[in-house]
Amino acid sequence: MRIGIDHDLCIGAGQCALAAPTVFTQDDDGFSALLPGREDGGGDPMVREAARACPVSAITVSEPGS
């Protein structure tokens, strides 16, 4: 899967890091970031829930080729 974070939309609510802490973190400014090596989600089933939990829809999840 591919994970995208629109940093222009992100408000730093942290819901992604709460929903999928093995994939998402917050950077030094408090905005969403992917943990190193987790750009593909690492098979974590909570990635899609993290995207749904984002209050401003800053996270997108797609399958390669779609």
Predicted model as a PDB file, atoms N, CA, C, CB and O in Angstrom, pLDDT in the B-factor column:
MODEL        1                                                                  
ATOM      1  N   MET A   1       0.837  -1.172   0.000  1.00 88.00           N  
ATOM      2  CA  MET A   1       0.000   0.000   0.000  1.00 88.00           C  
ATOM      3  C   MET A   1       0.880   1.232   0.000  1.00 88.00           C  
ATOM      4  CB  MET A   1      -0.951  -0.001   1.202  1.00 88.00           C  
ATOM      5  O   MET A   1       2.037   1.182   0.418  1.00 88.00           O  
ATOM      6  N   ARG A   2       0.334   2.328  -0.465  1.00 91.00           N  
ATOM      7  CA  ARG A   2       1.026   3.611  -0.450  1.00 91.00           C  
ATOM      8  C   ARG A   2       0.310   4.539   0.520  1.00 91.00           C  
ATOM      9  CB  ARG A   2       1.090   4.236  -1.875  1.00 91.00           C  
ATOM     10  O   ARG A   2      -0.919   4.602   0.547  1.00 91.00           O  
ATOM     11  N   ILE A   3       1.079   5.242   1.298  1.00 95.00           N  
ATOM     12  CA  ILE A   3       0.528   6.188   2.263  1.00 95.00           C  
ATOM     13  C   ILE A   3       0.987   7.577   1.876  1.00 95.00           C  
ATOM     14  CB  ILE A   3       0.962   5.840   3.719  1.00 95.00           C  
ATOM     15  O   ILE A   3       2.178   7.818   1.680  1.00 95.00           O  
ATOM     16  N   GLY A   4       0.046   8.482   1.768  1.00 94.00           N  
ATOM     17  CA  GLY A   4       0.372   9.874   1.475  1.00 94.00           C  
ATOM     18  C   GLY A   4      -0.098  10.760   2.605  1.00 94.00           C  
ATOM     19  O   GLY A   4      -1.165  10.544   3.179  1.00 94.00           O  
ATOM     20  N   ILE A   5       0.703  11.755   2.919  1.00 96.00           N  
ATOM     21  CA  ILE A   5       0.332  12.741   3.929  1.00 96.00           C  
ATOM     22  C   ILE A   5       0.399  14.112   3.276  1.00 96.00           C  
ATOM     23  CB  ILE A   5       1.269  12.662   5.191  1.00 96.00           C  
ATOM     24  O   ILE A   5       1.456  14.528   2.803  1.00 96.00           O  
ATOM     25  N   ASP A   6      -0.723  14.812   3.248  1.00 97.00           N  
ATOM     26  CA  ASP A   6      -0.758  16.166   2.711  1.00 97.00           C  
ATOM     27  C   ASP A   6      -0.384  17.108   3.849  1.00 97.00           C  
ATOM     28  CB  ASP A   6      -2.174  16.519   2.106  1.00 97.00           C  
ATOM     29  O   ASP A   6      -1.204  17.426   4.710  1.00 97.00           O  
ATOM     30  N   HIS A   7       0.867  17.545   3.835  1.00 95.00           N  
ATOM     31  CA  HIS A   7       1.368  18.372   4.927  1.00 95.00           C  
ATOM     32  C   HIS A   7       0.753  19.764   4.933  1.00 95.00           C  
ATOM     33  CB  HIS A   7       2.868  18.483   4.842  1.00 95.00           C  
ATOM     34  O   HIS A   7       0.826  20.467   5.941  1.00 95.00           O  
ATOM     35  N   ASP A   8       0.147  20.170   3.820  1.00 96.00           N  
ATOM     36  CA  ASP A   8      -0.546  21.455   3.790  1.00 96.00           C  
ATOM     37  C   ASP A   8      -1.887  21.372   4.524  1.00 96.00           C  
ATOM     38  CB  ASP A   8      -0.764  21.910   2.338  1.00 96.00           C  
ATOM     39  O   ASP A   8      -2.377  22.378   5.037  1.00 96.00           O  
ATOM     40  N   LEU A   9      -2.479  20.177   4.576  1.00 97.00           N  
ATOM     41  CA  LEU A   9      -3.754  19.976   5.267  1.00 97.00           C  
ATOM     42  C   LEU A   9      -3.583  19.618   6.743  1.00 97.00           C  
ATOM     43  CB  LEU A   9      -4.543  18.890   4.575  1.00 97.00           C  
ATOM     44  O   LEU A   9      -4.410  19.989   7.576  1.00 97.00           O  
ATOM     45  N   CYS A  10      -2.513  18.898   7.062  1.00 97.00           N  
ATOM     46  CA  CYS A  10      -2.316  18.370   8.415  1.00 97.00           C  
ATOM     47  C   CYS A  10      -2.342  19.484   9.455  1.00 97.00           C  
ATOM     48  CB  CYS A  10      -0.993  17.607   8.502  1.00 97.00           C  
ATOM     49  O   CYS A  10      -1.694  20.518   9.299  1.00 97.00           O  
ATOM     50  N   ILE A  11      -3.107  19.248  10.521  1.00 97.00           N  
ATOM     51  CA  ILE A  11      -3.186  20.218  11.618  1.00 97.00           C  
ATOM     52  C   ILE A  11      -2.535  19.688  12.895  1.00 97.00           C  
ATOM     53  CB  ILE A  11      -4.642  20.581  11.894  1.00 97.00           C  
ATOM     54  O   ILE A  11      -2.556  20.354  13.930  1.00 97.00           O  
ATOM     55  N   GLY A  12      -1.965  18.502  12.818  1.00 96.00           N  
ATOM     56  CA  GLY A  12      -1.260  17.942  13.972  1.00 96.00           C  
ATOM     57  C   GLY A  12      -2.171  17.393  15.050  1.00 96.00           C  
ATOM     58  O   GLY A  12      -1.812  17.416  16.227  1.00 96.00           O  
ATOM     59  N   ALA A  13      -3.337  16.901  14.678  1.00 97.00           N  
ATOM     60  CA  ALA A  13      -4.272  16.367  15.672  1.00 97.00           C  
ATOM     61  C   ALA A  13      -3.729  15.100  16.334  1.00 97.00           C  
ATOM     62  CB  ALA A  13      -5.625  16.074  15.020  1.00 97.00           C  
ATOM     63  O   ALA A  13      -4.069  14.809  17.481  1.00 97.00           O  
ATOM     64  N   GLY A  14      -2.891  14.349  15.627  1.00 96.00           N  
ATOM     65  CA  GLY A  14      -2.267  13.164  16.200  1.00 96.00           C  
ATOM     66  C   GLY A  14      -3.109  11.906  16.197  1.00 96.00           C  
ATOM     67  O   GLY A  14      -2.704  10.898  16.775  1.00 96.00           O  
ATOM     68  N   GLN A  15      -4.264  11.936  15.565  1.00 97.00           N  
ATOM     69  CA  GLN A  15      -5.122  10.759  15.540  1.00 97.00           C  
ATOM     70  C   GLN A  15      -4.470   9.596  14.798  1.00 97.00           C  
ATOM     71  CB  GLN A  15      -6.454  11.100  14.897  1.00 97.00           C  
ATOM     72  O   GLN A  15      -4.688   8.434  15.142  1.00 97.00           O  
ATOM     73  N   CYS A  16      -3.673   9.910  13.786  1.00 96.00           N  
ATOM     74  CA  CYS A  16      -2.995   8.846  13.033  1.00 96.00           C  
ATOM     75  C   CYS A  16      -1.999   8.109  13.927  1.00 96.00           C  
ATOM     76  CB  CYS A  16      -2.271   9.430  11.796  1.00 96.00           C  
ATOM     77  O   CYS A  16      -1.928   6.880  13.907  1.00 96.00           O  
ATOM     78  N   ALA A  17      -1.236   8.861  14.704  1.00 96.00           N  
ATOM     79  CA  ALA A  17      -0.246   8.248  15.589  1.00 96.00           C  
ATOM     80  C   ALA A  17      -0.914   7.442  16.699  1.00 96.00           C  
ATOM     81  CB  ALA A  17       0.658   9.318  16.196  1.00 96.00           C  
ATOM     82  O   ALA A  17      -0.349   6.458  17.176  1.00 96.00           O  
ATOM     83  N   LEU A  18      -2.088   7.845  17.104  1.00 96.00           N  
ATOM     84  CA  LEU A  18      -2.826   7.081  18.113  1.00 96.00           C  
ATOM     85  C   LEU A  18      -3.409   5.802  17.525  1.00 96.00           C  
ATOM     86  CB  LEU A  18      -3.943   7.935  18.715  1.00 96.00           C  
ATOM     87  O   LEU A  18      -3.427   4.761  18.182  1.00 96.00           O  
ATOM     88  N   ALA A  19      -3.889   5.883  16.278  1.00 96.00           N  
ATOM     89  CA  ALA A  19      -4.520   4.722  15.650  1.00 96.00           C  
ATOM     90  C   ALA A  19      -3.504   3.699  15.154  1.00 96.00           C  
ATOM     91  CB  ALA A  19      -5.389   5.169  14.498  1.00 96.00           C  
ATOM     92  O   ALA A  19      -3.744   2.496  15.248  1.00 96.00           O  
ATOM     93  N   ALA A  20      -2.383   4.160  14.630  1.00 96.00           N  
ATOM     94  CA  ALA A  20      -1.375   3.243  14.067  1.00 96.00           C  
ATOM     95  C   ALA A  20       0.023   3.695  14.489  1.00 96.00           C  
ATOM     96  CB  ALA A  20      -1.481   3.184  12.505  1.00 96.00           C  
ATOM     97  O   ALA A  20       0.790   4.196  13.666  1.00 96.00           O  
ATOM     98  N   PRO A  21       0.353   3.522  15.762  1.00 96.00           N  
ATOM     99  CA  PRO A  21       1.637   4.025  16.274  1.00 96.00           C  
ATOM    100  C   PRO A  21       2.865   3.308  15.724  1.00 96.00           C  
ATOM    101  CB  PRO A  21       1.650   3.919  17.758  1.00 96.00           C  
ATOM    102  O   PRO A  21       3.983   3.792  15.905  1.00 96.00           O  
ATOM    103  N   THR A  22       2.690   2.176  15.063  1.00 94.00           N  
ATOM    104  CA  THR A  22       3.842   1.494  14.460  1.00 94.00           C  
ATOM    105  C   THR A  22       4.164   2.057  13.079  1.00 94.00           C  
ATOM    106  CB  THR A  22       3.575  -0.012  14.359  1.00 94.00           C  
ATOM    107  O   THR A  22       5.178   1.693  12.483  1.00 94.00           O  
ATOM    108  N   VAL A  23       3.300   2.953  12.561  1.00 95.00           N  
ATOM    109  CA  VAL A  23       3.500   3.519  11.230  1.00 95.00           C  
ATOM    110  C   VAL A  23       3.659   5.038  11.291  1.00 95.00           C  
ATOM    111  CB  VAL A  23       2.329   3.151  10.316  1.00 95.00           C  
ATOM    112  O   VAL A  23       4.511   5.600  10.603  1.00 95.00           O  
ATOM    113  N   PHE A  24       2.849   5.699  12.107  1.00 97.00           N  
ATOM    114  CA  PHE A  24       2.837   7.162  12.156  1.00 97.00           C  
ATOM    115  C   PHE A  24       3.466   7.687  13.441  1.00 97.00           C  
ATOM    116  CB  PHE A  24       1.411   7.682  12.028  1.00 97.00           C  
ATOM    117  O   PHE A  24       3.443   7.043  14.490  1.00 97.00           O  
ATOM    118  N   THR A  25       4.025   8.881  13.311  1.00 96.00           N  
ATOM    119  CA  THR A  25       4.522   9.623  14.462  1.00 96.00           C  
ATOM    120  C   THR A  25       4.227  11.092  14.188  1.00 96.00           C  
ATOM    121  CB  THR A  25       6.067   9.369  14.710  1.00 96.00           C  
ATOM    122  O   THR A  25       3.605  11.428  13.180  1.00 96.00           O  
ATOM    123  N   GLN A  26       4.662  11.944  15.064  1.00 95.00           N  
ATOM    124  CA  GLN A  26       4.543  13.374  14.829  1.00 95.00           C  
ATOM    125  C   GLN A  26       5.946  13.952  14.796  1.00 95.00           C  
ATOM    126  CB  GLN A  26       3.665  14.069  15.924  1.00 95.00           C  
ATOM    127  O   GLN A  26       6.793  13.603  15.619  1.00 95.00           O  
ATOM    128  N   ASP A  27       6.185  14.837  13.840  1.00 94.00           N  
ATOM    129  CA  ASP A  27       7.511  15.427  13.708  1.00 94.00           C  
ATOM    130  C   ASP A  27       7.748  16.462  14.802  1.00 94.00           C  
ATOM    131  CB  ASP A  27       7.680  16.066  12.324  1.00 94.00           C  
ATOM    132  O   ASP A  27       6.903  16.649  15.678  1.00 94.00           O  
ATOM    133  N   ASP A  28       8.878  17.124  14.754  1.00 93.00           N  
ATOM    134  CA  ASP A  28       9.237  18.093  15.796  1.00 93.00           C  
ATOM    135  C   ASP A  28       8.261  19.255  15.891  1.00 93.00           C  
ATOM    136  CB  ASP A  28      10.621  18.628  15.541  1.00 93.00           C  
ATOM    137  O   ASP A  28       8.161  19.900  16.935  1.00 93.00           O  
ATOM    138  N   ASP A  29       7.541  19.526  14.808  1.00 93.00           N  
ATOM    139  CA  ASP A  29       6.552  20.602  14.811  1.00 93.00           C  
ATOM    140  C   ASP A  29       5.159  20.103  15.181  1.00 93.00           C  
ATOM    141  CB  ASP A  29       6.511  21.273  13.453  1.00 93.00           C  
ATOM    142  O   ASP A  29       4.216  20.891  15.249  1.00 93.00           O  
ATOM    143  N   GLY A  30       5.026  18.797  15.420  1.00 92.00           N  
ATOM    144  CA  GLY A  30       3.741  18.238  15.832  1.00 92.00           C  
ATOM    145  C   GLY A  30       2.865  17.741  14.699  1.00 92.00           C  
ATOM    146  O   GLY A  30       1.705  17.389  14.917  1.00 92.00           O  
ATOM    147  N   PHE A  31       3.412  17.708  13.482  1.00 96.00           N  
ATOM    148  CA  PHE A  31       2.619  17.266  12.342  1.00 96.00           C  
ATOM    149  C   PHE A  31       2.891  15.806  12.019  1.00 96.00           C  
ATOM    150  CB  PHE A  31       2.907  18.134  11.124  1.00 96.00           C  
ATOM    151  O   PHE A  31       3.920  15.255  12.413  1.00 96.00           O  
ATOM    152  N   SER A  32       1.973  15.190  11.308  1.00 96.00           N  
ATOM    153  CA  SER A  32       2.052  13.778  10.977  1.00 96.00           C  
ATOM    154  C   SER A  32       3.289  13.463  10.143  1.00 96.00           C  
ATOM    155  CB  SER A  32       0.802  13.345  10.237  1.00 96.00           C  
ATOM    156  O   SER A  32       3.682  14.223   9.259  1.00 96.00           O  
ATOM    157  N   ALA A  33       3.884  12.320  10.455  1.00 96.00           N  
ATOM    158  CA  ALA A  33       5.036  11.826   9.702  1.00 96.00           C  
ATOM    159  C   ALA A  33       5.026  10.306   9.764  1.00 96.00           C  
ATOM    160  CB  ALA A  33       6.381  12.404  10.265  1.00 96.00           C  
ATOM    161  O   ALA A  33       4.489   9.710  10.697  1.00 96.00           O  
ATOM    162  N   LEU A  34       5.627   9.695   8.759  1.00 95.00           N  
ATOM    163  CA  LEU A  34       5.776   8.242   8.760  1.00 95.00           C  
ATOM    164  C   LEU A  34       7.061   7.872   9.471  1.00 95.00           C  
ATOM    165  CB  LEU A  34       5.769   7.677   7.319  1.00 95.00           C  
ATOM    166  O   LEU A  34       8.078   8.552   9.334  1.00 95.00           O  
ATOM    167  N   LEU A  35       7.010   6.807  10.220  1.00 94.00           N  
ATOM    168  CA  LEU A  35       8.224   6.306  10.848  1.00 94.00           C  
ATOM    169  C   LEU A  35       9.157   5.787   9.758  1.00 94.00           C  
ATOM    170  CB  LEU A  35       7.901   5.190  11.890  1.00 94.00           C  
ATOM    171  O   LEU A  35       8.684   5.274   8.743  1.00 94.00           O  
ATOM    172  N   PRO A  36      10.465   5.908   9.944  1.00 92.00           N  
ATOM    173  CA  PRO A  36      11.404   5.413   8.934  1.00 92.00           C  
ATOM    174  C   PRO A  36      11.159   3.934   8.615  1.00 92.00           C  
ATOM    175  CB  PRO A  36      12.850   5.613   9.412  1.00 92.00           C  
ATOM    176  O   PRO A  36      10.985   3.109   9.512  1.00 92.00           O  
ATOM    177  N   GLY A  37      11.151   3.626   7.329  1.00 88.00           N  
ATOM    178  CA  GLY A  37      10.952   2.256   6.880  1.00 88.00           C  
ATOM    179  C   GLY A  37       9.502   1.814   6.840  1.00 88.00           C  
ATOM    180  O   GLY A  37       9.225   0.652   6.544  1.00 88.00           O  
ATOM    181  N   ARG A  38       8.573   2.710   7.132  1.00 88.00           N  
ATOM    182  CA  ARG A  38       7.144   2.349   7.156  1.00 88.00           C  
ATOM    183  C   ARG A  38       6.360   3.022   6.038  1.00 88.00           C  
ATOM    184  CB  ARG A  38       6.531   2.722   8.501  1.00 88.00           C  
ATOM    185  O   ARG A  38       5.140   3.155   6.127  1.00 88.00           O  
ATOM    186  N   GLU A  39       7.051   3.446   4.993  1.00 83.00           N  
ATOM    187  CA  GLU A  39       6.399   4.146   3.894  1.00 83.00           C  
ATOM    188  C   GLU A  39       5.320   3.310   3.221  1.00 83.00           C  
ATOM    189  CB  GLU A  39       7.421   4.561   2.875  1.00 83.00           C  
ATOM    190  O   GLU A  39       4.418   3.854   2.584  1.00 83.00           O  
ATOM    191  N   ASP A  40       5.408   1.985   3.360  1.00 86.00           N  
ATOM    192  CA  ASP A  40       4.398   1.114   2.754  1.00 86.00           C  
ATOM    193  C   ASP A  40       3.391   0.604   3.780  1.00 86.00           C  
ATOM    194  CB  ASP A  40       5.070  -0.066   2.066  1.00 86.00           C  
ATOM    195  O   ASP A  40       2.566  -0.254   3.464  1.00 86.00           O  
ATOM    196  N   GLY A  41       3.449   1.113   4.981  1.00 85.00           N  
ATOM    197  CA  GLY A  41       2.509   0.715   6.023  1.00 85.00           C  
ATOM    198  C   GLY A  41       2.920  -0.513   6.790  1.00 85.00           C  
ATOM    199  O   GLY A  41       2.355  -0.806   7.844  1.00 85.00           O  
ATOM    200  N   GLY A  42       3.898  -1.240   6.277  1.00 80.00           N  
ATOM    201  CA  GLY A  42       4.391  -2.410   6.987  1.00 80.00           C  
ATOM    202  C   GLY A  42       3.342  -3.475   7.266  1.00 80.00           C  
ATOM    203  O   GLY A  42       3.505  -4.286   8.177  1.00 80.00           O  
ATOM    204  N   GLY A  43       2.264  -3.476   6.485  1.00 84.00           N  
ATOM    205  CA  GLY A  43       1.209  -4.468   6.681  1.00 84.00           C  
ATOM    206  C   GLY A  43       0.313  -4.202   7.882  1.00 84.00           C  
ATOM    207  O   GLY A  43      -0.504  -5.049   8.242  1.00 84.00           O  
ATOM    208  N   ASP A  44       0.455  -3.043   8.502  1.00 89.00           N  
ATOM    209  CA  ASP A  44      -0.359  -2.720   9.679  1.00 89.00           C  
ATOM    210  C   ASP A  44      -1.813  -2.497   9.267  1.00 89.00           C  
ATOM    211  CB  ASP A  44       0.196  -1.463  10.402  1.00 89.00           C  
ATOM    212  O   ASP A  44      -2.092  -1.592   8.479  1.00 89.00           O  
ATOM    213  N   PRO A  45      -2.741  -3.296   9.778  1.00 89.00           N  
ATOM    214  CA  PRO A  45      -4.147  -3.155   9.393  1.00 89.00           C  
ATOM    215  C   PRO A  45      -4.790  -1.860   9.903  1.00 89.00           C  
ATOM    216  CB  PRO A  45      -4.931  -4.337   9.907  1.00 89.00           C  
ATOM    217  O   PRO A  45      -5.885  -1.502   9.470  1.00 89.00           O  
ATOM    218  N   MET A  46      -4.125  -1.169  10.806  1.00 95.00           N  
ATOM    219  CA  MET A  46      -4.695   0.056  11.359  1.00 95.00           C  
ATOM    220  C   MET A  46      -4.397   1.304  10.523  1.00 95.00           C  
ATOM    221  CB  MET A  46      -4.181   0.259  12.752  1.00 95.00           C  
ATOM    222  O   MET A  46      -4.865   2.394  10.852  1.00 95.00           O  
ATOM    223  N   VAL A  47      -3.624   1.153   9.447  1.00 95.00           N  
ATOM    224  CA  VAL A  47      -3.292   2.307   8.613  1.00 95.00           C  
ATOM    225  C   VAL A  47      -4.548   2.940   8.031  1.00 95.00           C  
ATOM    226  CB  VAL A  47      -2.341   1.898   7.487  1.00 95.00           C  
ATOM    227  O   VAL A  47      -4.698   4.162   8.045  1.00 95.00           O  
ATOM    228  N   ARG A  48      -5.441   2.114   7.524  1.00 95.00           N  
ATOM    229  CA  ARG A  48      -6.692   2.659   6.963  1.00 95.00           C  
ATOM    230  C   ARG A  48      -7.542   3.332   8.043  1.00 95.00           C  
ATOM    231  CB  ARG A  48      -7.507   1.539   6.280  1.00 95.00           C  
ATOM    232  O   ARG A  48      -8.188   4.346   7.777  1.00 95.00           O  
ATOM    233  N   GLU A  49      -7.547   2.792   9.230  1.00 96.00           N  
ATOM    234  CA  GLU A  49      -8.272   3.425  10.332  1.00 96.00           C  
ATOM    235  C   GLU A  49      -7.645   4.771  10.677  1.00 96.00           C  
ATOM    236  CB  GLU A  49      -8.287   2.509  11.571  1.00 96.00           C  
ATOM    237  O   GLU A  49      -8.353   5.730  10.983  1.00 96.00           O  
ATOM    238  N   ALA A  50      -6.329   4.840  10.629  1.00 96.00           N  
ATOM    239  CA  ALA A  50      -5.639   6.104  10.887  1.00 96.00           C  
ATOM    240  C   ALA A  50      -6.045   7.158   9.863  1.00 96.00           C  
ATOM    241  CB  ALA A  50      -4.115   5.902  10.866  1.00 96.00           C  
ATOM    242  O   ALA A  50      -6.261   8.318  10.211  1.00 96.00           O  
ATOM    243  N   ALA A  51      -6.149   6.751   8.598  1.00 96.00           N  
ATOM    244  CA  ALA A  51      -6.584   7.684   7.555  1.00 96.00           C  
ATOM    245  C   ALA A  51      -8.014   8.154   7.808  1.00 96.00           C  
ATOM    246  CB  ALA A  51      -6.481   7.027   6.167  1.00 96.00           C  
ATOM    247  O   ALA A  51      -8.324   9.333   7.637  1.00 96.00           O  
ATOM    248  N   ARG A  52      -8.881   7.232   8.216  1.00 97.00           N  
ATOM    249  CA  ARG A  52     -10.277   7.602   8.509  1.00 97.00           C  
ATOM    250  C   ARG A  52     -10.368   8.514   9.733  1.00 97.00           C  
ATOM    251  CB  ARG A  52     -11.129   6.339   8.735  1.00 97.00           C  
ATOM    252  O   ARG A  52     -11.250   9.368   9.812  1.00 97.00           O  
ATOM    253  N   ALA A  53      -9.463   8.330  10.674  1.00 96.00           N  
ATOM    254  CA  ALA A  53      -9.505   9.112  11.918  1.00 96.00           C  
ATOM    255  C   ALA A  53      -9.011  10.541  11.740  1.00 96.00           C  
ATOM    256  CB  ALA A  53      -8.679   8.430  12.981  1.00 96.00           C  
ATOM    257  O   ALA A  53      -9.282  11.397  12.583  1.00 96.00           O  
ATOM    258  N   CYS A  54      -8.293  10.809  10.661  1.00 97.00           N  
ATOM    259  CA  CYS A  54      -7.759  12.157  10.457  1.00 97.00           C  
ATOM    260  C   CYS A  54      -8.906  13.148  10.274  1.00 97.00           C  
ATOM    261  CB  CYS A  54      -6.807  12.193   9.231  1.00 97.00           C  
ATOM    262  O   CYS A  54      -9.718  12.987   9.363  1.00 97.00           O  
ATOM    263  N   PRO A  55      -8.985  14.174  11.127  1.00 97.00           N  
ATOM    264  CA  PRO A  55     -10.118  15.099  11.061  1.00 97.00           C  
ATOM    265  C   PRO A  55     -10.130  15.993   9.821  1.00 97.00           C  
ATOM    266  CB  PRO A  55     -10.120  15.960  12.278  1.00 97.00           C  
ATOM    267  O   PRO A  55     -11.161  16.585   9.501  1.00 97.00           O  
ATOM    268  N   VAL A  56      -9.002  16.099   9.119  1.00 98.00           N  
ATOM    269  CA  VAL A  56      -8.952  16.941   7.922  1.00 98.00           C  
ATOM    270  C   VAL A  56      -8.638  16.146   6.661  1.00 98.00           C  
ATOM    271  CB  VAL A  56      -7.919  18.031   8.101  1.00 98.00           C  
ATOM    272  O   VAL A  56      -8.356  16.732   5.616  1.00 98.00           O  
ATOM    273  N   SER A  57      -8.685  14.817   6.745  1.00 97.00           N  
ATOM    274  CA  SER A  57      -8.431  13.923   5.609  1.00 97.00           C  
ATOM    275  C   SER A  57      -7.088  14.196   4.934  1.00 97.00           C  
ATOM    276  CB  SER A  57      -9.546  14.057   4.588  1.00 97.00           C  
ATOM    277  O   SER A  57      -6.990  14.231   3.708  1.00 97.00           O  
ATOM    278  N   ALA A  58      -6.054  14.390   5.758  1.00 98.00           N  
ATOM    279  CA  ALA A  58      -4.715  14.669   5.232  1.00 98.00           C  
ATOM    280  C   ALA A  58      -3.976  13.397   4.835  1.00 98.00           C  
ATOM    281  CB  ALA A  58      -3.901  15.430   6.260  1.00 98.00           C  
ATOM    282  O   ALA A  58      -2.923  13.476   4.203  1.00 98.00           O  
ATOM    283  N   ILE A  59      -4.507  12.221   5.194  1.00 97.00           N  
ATOM    284  CA  ILE A  59      -3.837  10.959   4.910  1.00 97.00           C  
ATOM    285  C   ILE A  59      -4.610  10.197   3.849  1.00 97.00           C  
ATOM    286  CB  ILE A  59      -3.694  10.112   6.189  1.00 97.00           C  
ATOM    287  O   ILE A  59      -5.828  10.039   3.936  1.00 97.00           O  
ATOM    288  N   THR A  60      -3.885   9.731   2.850  1.00 95.00           N  
ATOM    289  CA  THR A  60      -4.483   8.896   1.818  1.00 95.00           C  
ATOM    290  C   THR A  60      -3.773   7.553   1.809  1.00 95.00           C  
ATOM    291  CB  THR A  60      -4.404   9.578   0.423  1.00 95.00           C  
ATOM    292  O   THR A  60      -2.565   7.470   2.028  1.00 95.00           O  
ATOM    293  N   VAL A  61      -4.536   6.514   1.554  1.00 94.00           N  
ATOM    294  CA  VAL A  61      -3.997   5.165   1.464  1.00 94.00           C  
ATOM    295  C   VAL A  61      -4.494   4.597   0.133  1.00 94.00           C  
ATOM    296  CB  VAL A  61      -4.439   4.261   2.702  1.00 94.00           C  
ATOM    297  O   VAL A  61      -5.689   4.609  -0.161  1.00 94.00           O  
ATOM    298  N   SER A  62      -3.548   4.102  -0.659  1.00 91.00           N  
ATOM    299  CA  SER A  62      -3.927   3.517  -1.943  1.00 91.00           C  
ATOM    300  C   SER A  62      -3.079   2.279  -2.189  1.00 91.00           C  
ATOM    301  CB  SER A  62      -3.760   4.543  -3.102  1.00 91.00           C  
ATOM    302  O   SER A  62      -2.013   2.099  -1.600  1.00 91.00           O  
ATOM    303  N   GLU A  63      -3.570   1.456  -3.054  1.00 83.00           N  
ATOM    304  CA  GLU A  63      -2.849   0.255  -3.452  1.00 83.00           C  
ATOM    305  C   GLU A  63      -1.998   0.595  -4.672  1.00 83.00           C  
ATOM    306  CB  GLU A  63      -3.832  -0.927  -3.757  1.00 83.00           C  
ATOM    307  O   GLU A  63      -2.436   1.374  -5.519  1.00 83.00           O  
ATOM    308  N   PRO A  64      -0.794   0.035  -4.785  1.00 76.00           N  
ATOM    309  CA  PRO A  64       0.024   0.287  -5.971  1.00 76.00           C  
ATOM    310  C   PRO A  64      -0.742  -0.079  -7.240  1.00 76.00           C  
ATOM    311  CB  PRO A  64       1.343  -0.505  -5.895  1.00 76.00           C  
ATOM    312  O   PRO A  64      -1.420  -1.105  -7.302  1.00 76.00           O  
ATOM    313  N   GLY A  65      -0.619   0.772  -8.238  1.00 71.00           N  
ATOM    314  CA  GLY A  65      -1.301   0.520  -9.499  1.00 71.00           C  
ATOM    315  C   GLY A  65      -2.715   1.069  -9.562  1.00 71.00           C  
ATOM    316  O   GLY A  65      -3.385   0.962 -10.589  1.00 71.00           O  
ATOM    317  N   SER A  66      -3.172   1.667  -8.445  1.00 58.00           N  
ATOM    318  CA  SER A  66      -4.543   2.206  -8.472  1.00 58.00           C  
ATOM    319  C   SER A  66      -4.528   3.711  -8.542  1.00 58.00           C  
ATOM    320  CB  SER A  66      -5.333   1.755  -7.242  1.00 58.00           C  
ATOM    321  O   SER A  66      -5.587   4.339  -8.573  1.00 58.00           O  
TER     322      SER A  66                                                      
ENDMDL                                                                          
END                                                                             
